[in-house]
Amino acid sequence: MKLILMGTNDFVVPVFDSLANEHDIIAVFTRAPKPMGRKHVLTPSPVNVWANARKLPVYTSIKEFDTITEKPDMIIVFSYGVILRENVLNVAPCINIHPSSLPRYRGPSPIKTAILNGDKDMDVCLMKMVAELDAGDILMRENIRIDENDTNADIERKVSDVSIKMLDEYLQNPDNFPPTPQNGEVVFTRKFTGTDEIIDWKNSPQQIHNQIRALGCGRTKINGIDVKILETRIENGELKILKIQPAGKKPMDWKSFVNGLHSADIKYGE
């Protein structure tokens, strides 16, 4: 089958690699390179790096779509981050991999939102794309667990593994999977910012734990020191900090950090 692939993030790469082993990839679309790090080095996306390694034609602007002369049988979209217009949607069936229990958690951050809300499981959906955001009919749906200490990265890996199996099954015979309209309450997600990482110590230990594993860290002050809390656990109903990173220093375990305080009292948020 002739496919066009559209995606950006690192957890997309194993899915696209699996597709490239079985199908003819005529084009790959991904986000344009972004400045990264303190020196703001222009860095291509993980999908861009992967496509270059496989010597596949890469496009970093959706405006270039109309320059493609070969018609695909299908377009596969996974964590692309670009809104598609009619000129793309009308060329071939566009199939989106969306990691949420649609119509719950439409939008840009379904995995983070599910973890932040303390959800115990979620669906991975193959969806037929339409102009309205994440509103298309569902072709396949598989459920995955969200364990109590799973981070965003952990769930991304689970989604990637499940997506490979789902796409393999679907692409062998798409006619076996009739579209089903979404049914239920529509819930939209939003993009998270650095402000969302700031810990409110009035929240419960579970809420703070969910925040850290969803967003990758929680920002706060401890004994007047700006820190990122990187890893936590809930033990006997209390929040246990495992890994922390003081400003300007490398990540360290909690015991090493406390030993460096030379203080018997630990003050959170101060």
C-alpha positions in Angstrom: 0.0 0.0 0.0 1.2 3.5 -0.8 1.3 5.6 2.3 2.0 9.2 3.4 3.0 9.5 7.0 2.6 12.6 9.2 4.1 12.8 12.7 6.6 14.5 14.8 7.4 13.0 18.2 9.9 10.3 19.2 7.3 7.7 20.2 5.9 7.9 16.7 9.1 6.5 15.2 8.6 2.8 16.0 5.1 2.9 14.5 6.3 4.6 11.3 9.3 2.2 11.1 7.0 -0.8 11.3 4.8 0.7 8.5 7.9 1.4 6.3 8.9 -2.3 6.6 5.6 -3.4 5.1 4.4 -0.5 2.8 5.6 2.0 0.2 6.2 5.3 1.9 5.9 8.0 -0.7 6.3 11.0 1.7 6.8 11.9 5.3 5.5 15.1 6.8 6.8 16.4 10.1 7.1 19.7 12.0 9.9 22.1 11.0 13.2 22.0 13.0 13.1 24.0 16.3 15.8 25.8 18.3 16.8 23.5 21.2 19.0 23.9 24.3 20.8 26.9 25.7 22.5 27.6 22.4 19.2 27.3 20.5 20.6 24.9 17.9 18.1 24.3 15.1 17.1 20.6 15.6 15.0 18.4 13.4 12.2 16.3 14.9 12.7 12.6 15.7 10.5 11.7 12.7 12.6 13.9 10.5 15.8 12.2 11.7 14.2 8.8 11.1 13.0 9.6 7.6 16.4 10.9 6.6 18.0 7.7 7.9 15.7 5.7 5.7 16.2 8.0 2.8 12.5 8.9 2.6 11.3 12.2 1.2 10.6 14.6 4.1 8.5 17.7 4.1 8.5 20.1 7.0 5.6 22.3 5.9 2.1 21.1 5.2 2.0 23.8 2.5 4.2 21.5 0.4 1.5 18.8 0.3 0.1 19.9 -3.1 3.6 19.5 -4.7 3.3 15.7 -4.3 2.2 14.2 -7.6 1.9 10.5 -6.6 -1.4 9.7 -5.1 -1.4 7.7 -1.8 -3.7 4.9 -0.9 -3.9 6.2 2.7 -2.5 8.9 4.9 -1.5 7.9 8.5 -1.3 10.7 11.0 0.1 10.3 14.5 1.1 13.1 16.9 1.7 15.5 14.0 0.5 18.7 15.7 -0.7 20.4 12.5 -4.4 21.0 11.5 -5.2 19.3 8.1 -7.3 21.1 5.5 -9.6 19.8 2.8 -6.7 19.7 0.3 -5.2 16.9 2.4 -8.3 15.2 3.7 -9.9 14.8 0.3 -6.9 13.2 -1.4 -7.1 9.8 0.3 -8.5 8.3 3.6 -6.7 10.0 6.5 -6.4 7.7 9.5 -5.4 9.3 12.8 -4.0 7.4 15.9 -5.4 9.2 18.9 -4.5 8.0 22.4 -7.7 8.6 24.4 -11.1 7.2 25.0 -12.8 9.4 22.4 -14.8 11.5 22.6 -13.2 12.0 26.0 -9.9 13.9 25.7 -9.9 15.4 22.2 -7.1 17.8 21.5 -3.4 18.1 22.0 -2.6 16.4 25.3 -4.8 13.3 25.9 -2.1 11.2 27.7 -1.0 14.0 30.0 -4.6 14.8 30.9 -5.5 11.2 31.6 -2.5 10.8 34.0 -3.1 14.2 35.6 -6.7 13.2 36.3 -5.7 9.9 37.8 -7.4 7.7 35.2 -6.7 4.0 35.5 -7.0 3.2 31.8 -7.5 4.7 28.4 -8.2 3.7 24.8 -6.1 4.0 21.7 -8.3 4.8 18.8 -7.9 4.6 15.0 -10.0 7.4 13.8 -11.1 8.5 10.3 -10.1 12.2 10.2 -12.5 15.0 9.4 -12.2 18.7 9.4 -13.5 19.0 13.0 -10.8 18.4 15.6 -10.7 14.7 16.7 -14.4 14.2 15.8 -14.1 11.5 13.1 -15.7 8.0 13.2 -13.8 5.3 15.1 -12.4 2.4 13.1 -10.6 0.5 15.9 -10.3 0.9 19.7 -8.0 -0.9 22.1 -7.8 -0.4 25.9 -4.5 0.0 27.8 -3.9 0.3 31.6 -2.4 3.3 33.3 -0.5 2.0 36.3 -0.1 4.1 39.4 3.5 5.1 38.7 3.3 5.3 34.9 4.7 8.5 33.4 3.8 10.2 30.2 6.8 8.5 28.6 5.7 5.1 29.9 2.2 5.5 28.4 3.6 6.8 25.1 5.6 3.6 24.8 2.4 1.5 25.5 0.5 3.5 22.9 3.3 3.0 20.4 3.3 -0.8 20.9 -0.5 -1.1 20.6 -0.6 1.2 17.6 1.8 -1.0 15.6 -0.5 -4.0 16.2 -3.7 -2.1 15.4 -2.3 -0.6 12.1 -1.0 -3.9 11.0 -4.4 -5.5 11.5 -6.3 -2.6 10.0 -4.2 -2.1 6.9 -4.4 -5.8 6.0 -8.1 -5.4 5.4 -9.7 -2.0 6.1 -13.1 -3.2 4.9 -13.3 -5.4 8.1 -13.5 -2.3 10.3 -16.6 -0.2 9.5 -16.6 3.3 11.0 -18.5 3.9 14.2 -19.6 7.4 15.2 -18.3 8.7 18.5 -20.7 8.5 21.4 -20.6 10.2 24.8 -19.5 13.4 26.5 -17.0 15.4 24.5 -14.0 16.6 26.7 -11.3 18.7 25.2 -7.7 18.9 26.4 -5.3 21.9 26.3 -1.6 22.5 25.9 0.3 22.6 29.2 2.9 25.2 30.0 5.6 25.7 32.6 3.1 27.3 34.9 1.3 23.9 35.1 4.4 22.4 36.6 4.3 24.6 39.7 3.4 22.5 42.7 0.6 23.7 45.0 1.4 22.0 48.3 -2.3 22.3 49.3 -3.1 19.6 46.8 -3.2 16.0 48.0 -0.1 13.7 47.7 -1.9 11.8 44.9 -2.6 15.0 42.9 1.0 16.1 43.2 2.2 12.6 42.2 -0.1 12.7 39.2 1.2 16.1 38.2 4.8 15.1 38.3 4.4 11.9 36.3 2.1 13.6 33.7 4.2 16.7 33.1 7.7 15.2 33.7 8.5 17.4 36.8 7.0 19.6 39.4 8.6 23.0 40.2 8.8 24.4 43.7 11.1 25.7 46.4 12.5 23.6 49.2 14.3 25.5 52.0 14.5 28.5 49.6 16.1 26.5 46.8 14.5 26.3 43.4 14.1 22.7 42.4 12.4 20.3 40.0 10.9 17.2 41.5 11.4 14.5 38.9 10.2 11.3 40.4 7.8 10.4 43.3 5.9 7.6 44.8 2.9 7.3 47.1 3.6 5.3 50.2 1.1 4.9 53.0 -0.8 7.8 51.7 2.2 10.2 51.7 4.3 11.6 48.9 7.8 10.2 48.8 10.3 12.1 46.6 12.8 9.9 44.8 14.6 12.2 42.4 15.1 15.9 42.4 17.1 18.5 40.5 18.2 21.8 42.2 18.5 24.8 39.9 21.9 24.7 38.1 22.7 21.2 39.2 22.3 17.7 37.9 19.5 15.4 39.0 20.2 13.6 42.3 18.4 11.3 44.7 16.4 12.7 47.5 18.7 11.5 50.2 21.7 13.3 48.6 19.7 16.5 48.4 18.6 16.4 52.0 22.1 15.7 53.2 23.3 18.8 51.4 20.8 21.0 53.2 22.5 20.6 56.6 19.1 21.3 58.2 16.7 19.2 60.3 13.7 21.0 59.0 12.4 20.6 55.4 10.2 23.5 54.2 8.2 23.0 51.0 7.2 25.9 48.8 9.5 28.3 50.7 
